[in-house]
Amino acid sequence: MSARRSSNDTDSRRYYEWLDRAQADLQSARLLITGGGDLNTVVFHCHQVAEKALKGFLLFRSRRHYDGHNITFLVRRAIKLDSDFNQFLEDSPQLNRYYIETRYPTDIPFEIDVDAVKNVFHFSERIYQPIASKLHNEPEAFVMPE
């Protein structure tokens, strides 16, 4: 994983776009769960919710974009900026396994049950909601670049 400083001021203000994409993934996961959709696709969207929300938060607070898809890494970066994220550290590794295994055939069959999907969905909601609240309540949030 790496962090890169934004190359210009407009990049550092794109955090709200990350949050919008996270919200779209959350809505997609919700629709798939209620509509009886593919469970692998649901948990992939849940991973994306956490990844995009965390990247938006990190970009907002540090003006750095973090590469990679490891949720635990992103949570650890967020903890350095806000101790409220400690509550997500223990459960974050479960999402990492859903990034690849849910999208591609694997040598070892990957199965997930409805209860696990619900747990992952609730985790993604719990991580998205405080980030959305933090960004919406900050005076600098959603200031459009000139």
C-alpha positions as CSV (number, residue, x, y, z in Angstrom):
1,M,0.0,0.0,0.0
2,S,1.2,3.5,-0.6
3,A,0.0,7.0,-0.2
4,R,0.5,9.6,-2.8
5,R,0.1,13.3,-2.3
6,S,-2.5,14.7,-4.7
7,S,-0.9,16.3,-7.7
8,N,-3.2,19.3,-7.6
9,D,-5.7,20.9,-5.3
10,T,-8.7,19.6,-7.2
11,D,-7.7,16.0,-6.5
12,S,-7.6,16.6,-2.8
13,R,-11.2,17.8,-2.9
14,R,-12.6,14.8,-4.6
15,Y,-13.4,13.1,-1.3
16,Y,-17.1,13.7,-1.7
17,E,-17.0,11.6,-5.0
18,W,-15.5,8.7,-3.1
19,L,-18.3,9.0,-0.6
20,D,-20.9,9.1,-3.3
21,R,-19.5,5.9,-4.9
22,A,-19.5,4.2,-1.5
23,Q,-23.2,5.2,-1.0
24,A,-24.0,3.7,-4.5
25,D,-22.3,0.5,-3.5
26,L,-24.2,0.4,-0.3
27,Q,-27.5,0.9,-2.2
28,S,-26.5,-1.8,-4.6
29,A,-25.8,-4.3,-1.8
30,R,-29.1,-3.4,-0.1
31,L,-31.0,-4.0,-3.3
32,L,-29.3,-7.3,-4.0
33,I,-29.9,-8.6,-0.5
34,T,-33.6,-7.7,-0.5
35,G,-34.1,-8.9,-4.1
36,G,-32.4,-12.3,-3.5
37,G,-29.3,-11.4,-5.6
38,D,-26.0,-13.2,-5.8
39,L,-24.4,-13.3,-2.3
40,N,-20.8,-13.0,-3.7
41,T,-21.8,-9.8,-5.5
42,V,-23.4,-8.4,-2.3
43,V,-20.2,-8.9,-0.2
44,F,-18.1,-7.5,-3.0
45,H,-20.2,-4.3,-2.9
46,C,-19.8,-4.3,0.9
47,H,-16.0,-4.4,0.5
48,Q,-16.3,-1.5,-1.9
49,V,-18.4,0.5,0.5
50,A,-15.8,0.3,3.2
51,E,-12.8,0.9,0.8
52,K,-14.3,3.9,-0.9
53,A,-15.7,5.5,2.3
54,L,-12.3,5.1,4.0
55,K,-10.4,6.5,1.0
56,G,-12.8,9.5,0.9
57,F,-12.2,10.1,4.6
58,L,-8.4,9.8,4.3
59,L,-8.4,12.1,1.3
60,F,-10.5,14.6,3.2
61,R,-8.4,14.6,6.4
62,S,-4.9,14.0,5.0
63,R,-5.1,15.2,1.4
64,R,-3.5,11.9,0.4
65,H,-4.9,9.2,-1.8
66,Y,-4.1,5.7,-0.6
67,D,-3.6,3.0,-3.2
68,G,-4.8,-0.6,-2.6
69,H,-7.8,-2.5,-1.4
70,N,-6.8,-3.7,2.1
71,I,-9.5,-2.5,4.5
72,T,-7.4,-3.2,7.6
73,F,-4.6,-1.0,6.1
74,L,-7.0,1.8,5.4
75,V,-8.6,1.5,8.9
76,R,-5.1,1.8,10.5
77,R,-4.5,4.9,8.5
78,A,-7.8,6.4,9.6
79,I,-7.1,5.6,13.2
80,K,-4.0,7.8,13.0
81,L,-6.3,10.7,12.1
82,D,-9.3,9.8,14.3
83,S,-9.4,7.3,17.1
84,D,-13.1,6.6,16.5
85,F,-12.0,4.1,13.8
86,N,-10.5,1.8,16.4
87,Q,-13.9,0.2,16.6
88,F,-13.5,-1.2,13.1
89,L,-10.0,-2.6,13.3
90,E,-10.9,-6.1,14.7
91,D,-13.6,-6.8,12.2
92,S,-11.9,-5.3,9.1
93,P,-9.9,-8.3,8.0
94,Q,-13.1,-10.2,7.2
95,L,-13.8,-7.8,4.3
96,N,-10.3,-8.3,2.7
97,R,-11.1,-11.9,1.7
98,Y,-14.1,-10.7,-0.3
99,Y,-12.2,-8.5,-2.7
100,I,-10.9,-11.3,-5.0
101,E,-12.7,-14.5,-3.9
102,T,-16.1,-13.1,-4.7
103,R,-15.3,-12.1,-8.2
104,Y,-13.1,-14.8,-9.7
105,P,-13.1,-18.6,-9.7
106,T,-10.7,-19.9,-7.1
107,D,-8.9,-23.3,-6.6
108,I,-10.6,-23.7,-3.3
109,P,-14.3,-23.3,-3.5
110,F,-15.5,-20.1,-1.8
111,E,-18.9,-20.3,-0.1
112,I,-20.7,-17.7,2.0
113,D,-23.9,-18.1,3.8
114,V,-26.7,-15.5,4.3
115,D,-25.8,-14.8,8.0
116,A,-22.2,-14.0,7.0
117,V,-23.5,-11.7,4.2
118,K,-25.7,-9.9,6.7
119,N,-22.8,-9.4,9.1
120,V,-20.6,-8.0,6.3
121,F,-23.4,-5.7,5.1
122,H,-24.0,-4.4,8.7
123,F,-20.2,-3.8,9.0
124,S,-20.1,-1.8,5.8
125,E,-23.1,0.3,7.0
126,R,-21.4,0.9,10.3
127,I,-18.2,2.1,8.7
128,Y,-20.0,4.2,6.0
129,Q,-22.4,6.1,8.4
130,P,-19.8,7.8,10.6
131,I,-17.7,8.8,7.7
132,A,-20.6,10.3,5.9
133,S,-21.6,12.2,9.1
134,K,-18.0,13.4,9.6
135,L,-17.7,14.7,6.1
136,H,-21.2,16.3,6.0
137,N,-20.6,18.1,9.3
138,E,-17.2,19.6,8.5
139,P,-17.3,23.2,7.3
140,E,-14.8,22.4,4.5
141,A,-16.7,19.4,3.2
142,F,-18.3,19.6,-0.2
143,V,-16.6,22.8,-1.2
144,M,-16.4,22.6,-4.9
145,P,-13.0,23.5,-6.4
146,E,-12.9,26.7,-8.5
